[in-house]
């Protein structure tokens, strides 16, 4: 990780779960980290905890709002004048079946999981190219449901957004290579992780506790370790797709 020391990383969805773990580890490895989320107070608290180890800069950003995303990148440009790593960690899953689901719920998932991810990626690459950063890295945190549809829980639409993330990784990889860019792109797809995500998805703490108690789940740090391994790869290695799941998980 030595080549990343002092360089700039953006982590979306930085207020909880995997986002918190990512911010901690990147700061510990000497990166200047920008953490964004709607709950900016949680990131400010984390920044205070990490101040003796390094620098975490909190930004409030609603990823449903393109103007807020663009404003965030202007702030990054004004304050740091560059970006080296962009980790699209923010994600949203609400139960809404395809046969009788709510259009607004679908729209919100599409906005956060796909459109915001694409906008952040576009703006990050734009800034990388402006500053001639040839070894930049984009990482999308996807889902096992981007590899396998599991419709019985009403998560089909969410699964569709995560399949799209994987398609976008390959599309971006090809576009970058056509431009002779050395910026790299990777998708990391976790299986069941012990974070708040399941509770938010099900809106039922007891059900989430039962599901997570059925096996030894992944921890947020397990996904962070996968990110660090991607960042450690030498210049000639481009890792594009990683699936990480608990050993006991069946699907």
N, C-alpha and C positions, 0 to 999 in steps of 0.2 A: 504493500500500500504506500510505499515511500513516495512514488511519483504523484500521488494525489494530495500530499500534505500541502496545506495552504491554498488549495483549490476549492472551487465553489460547487456545492451540491444543493439542489432543490428537492425536497421531499413533500409531496402532497399528502393530505390526510395524516398530518403529523401530530395530531392531538391525542391519539389513542392507539393501542394495539401494536401492530407491526410498525406503524409510523413512528411511534415513540422509540421502539427498539432500534430502528434505522438511524434516527437522529443521534441517539446515544453512541452507537458504535462508530458512526462516521466522524462525530466530534472527537471521540477517543483516538481515532486514527489520524487526527490532525487536519481534517477538512473543515472549512467554513460552511456551515449548514444553514440553509433557509428552510424553515418549516412553515407550511401554510395549512390552514383549516378555518372553518367558521368559528370554532371554539378556540380563539387565539389566546384566551387566558390560560388554558391548559399548557399551551406551548411556552408562554411566558414563564410559567412555573417551572417547566422543564429546563428552560434556558438558565434560570437562576440556579437550579441544581447542578448544572453542568459548567457554570462559569469558571470554576477553577481548572477544568479540563480543556476548555476550548470555547468556541463561539457558535451559538445557535441564535439565529435571528428570526423572530416570529413575525409572520404577516397574516392578517385576517383576509381570507379570500373565499367567497362563495363560488364554487365551481359550476354552479348553475347559471352563472352570470358571466358572459364572455367579457364584458367591459371590466369586470373586476380582475379577471385573469390577465387581460392586457395591461391594466394598471399595475398589477403585481410585477409583471416583467419589466415595465418601465422603471419601477422602484429598484428592481435587481440591477438593471442597466445603470441607473444613476448612482447606486450605492457601491456596486462591485465591478461594474463595467465588463462582466463576463459571466458565463456559466459553463461548467465542465461536465456535470453529471445531473441528469434529470430523472428522478424516480417517481413515476406515476403510481402512487400507492393508494390513493383515495378510491373507494368503491362503495356502491350502494346496492343492497338487495332487499326488496320487499316482496312478500308473497302476493302474487297476482296471476292466477292461471290464464292461459291463452283463451280458454273457451268462455270465460266470464270475467276477465280481469278489468281493472280500472285504467283507462287511457292515461290519466295523469301520472299514475305510478309508473307505467311503462316509460312515459316521456322523461320522468326524472331519472330513471335508471339509464336510459339512453344518453341523457345529457351528461351525467357524471362519469359513467363507465366508458363511454365512447367519445362523445364530442369534446368534453373537457380534456380528456387524455390526448386527443388529437391536437387541440389548440395549444396545450402546454408543450407538447412535443414539437409542434411547428415553431412556436416562439423560441424554444430552447435551441433548436437547430439553427434558426435564423441568427441568434446571438452568437452561437458557436462559430458560424461561418463568417460573421462580421469581424470576429476577433481572431480568425484563422486558427481556431482550436481544432486540430486534426484528429486528436485521440479522444474526443468526447464520447460519453456513454449515455444512452437512453435505456431505462429499465422500466417495464410495465409489470406491476404485480397483478397477475390474472387470477385464475381459479381452476381447480380440478374440473369444475363444471364448464370450462372451456374446452375440455377434452371428452367429456361424457355427459349426455343429457340424463338428468335424474328428475323426471317430471312429477313424481307422486307428491312432492312437497309444494307444488305450485311455483317452482322456480324456473320454469322453462324460458321465460323471457330474459331473466338474469343470465341463464346459460347462453342464450343467443348473443347477449352483449359480450360475454367472455370469449365465445368462439370468434366473434368479430375482432377482438383484441389480438388474437393469434394471427388472423389474416392480415391485420394492419402491421404487425411486426414484419411479416415476410414482404408485404408491399413496400414498407419503408426501407427495408434492407435492400431491395432491388433498386429503388429510386436513388438511394445513397450511392450504390455501386455504379449506377449509370452516370452519376456526376463525379465519379472517381473520388468520392469522399471516404475517409477512413473512420468516420463516426460509426460507432457500433450500437446495435439494438438487441435487446433480450427481453423475453417474457418469462416470468417465474410464476408457476401455477401451484399454489398451495392446496393441499387437502384440508382436512379438519384441523383448525388451529384454535388453541385456547385463548381467545380474545373476546371482546364485547360484540363482535360481528354477529355471532349466532343469536344472541339475545335480541339485538336490533332487528334482525331478519324475521325471527319468529314472533317477536313481541310477547314472549312467554319465557320467563327466566327458568321456571321449573322444567319445561320441555328442553330448553337448551342445556340445562345442567344434566339431564338424563342422557341426552345424545352425547355430550362431551365426556360423561362418565362411563360410557360404554367401551372406551378404549383409551390407550395412552396417546393423547393428542399431541400434535406438534405445538411447540411454543413459538412465540413471536421471534425469539432469537434464532430459531432454526431457519426461518426465512431470511433474516438479516445475514446469517452466515452464508447463505446461498448468494446473496447480493455481493458480499465481500469477496467471495470466490470469483465471481464474474469480474469484479474490479481488479482483482489480482492477475488476471490473465495477461500474457504478453501481447504486444501490439499485433502480432500476426494471427491471434486466436479470437474468433468471433463466435461466442456462445449465443444462440438464438432462442432456445426453448428448453426450459427446465420444469419438470413435474416433480413436486415434493409432497409426499403424503405419509401419514403414520403407517408404520409397519403393519398394524392390525387392520387398516382400512380396506374394505372389500372392493369398493368401486373407485 
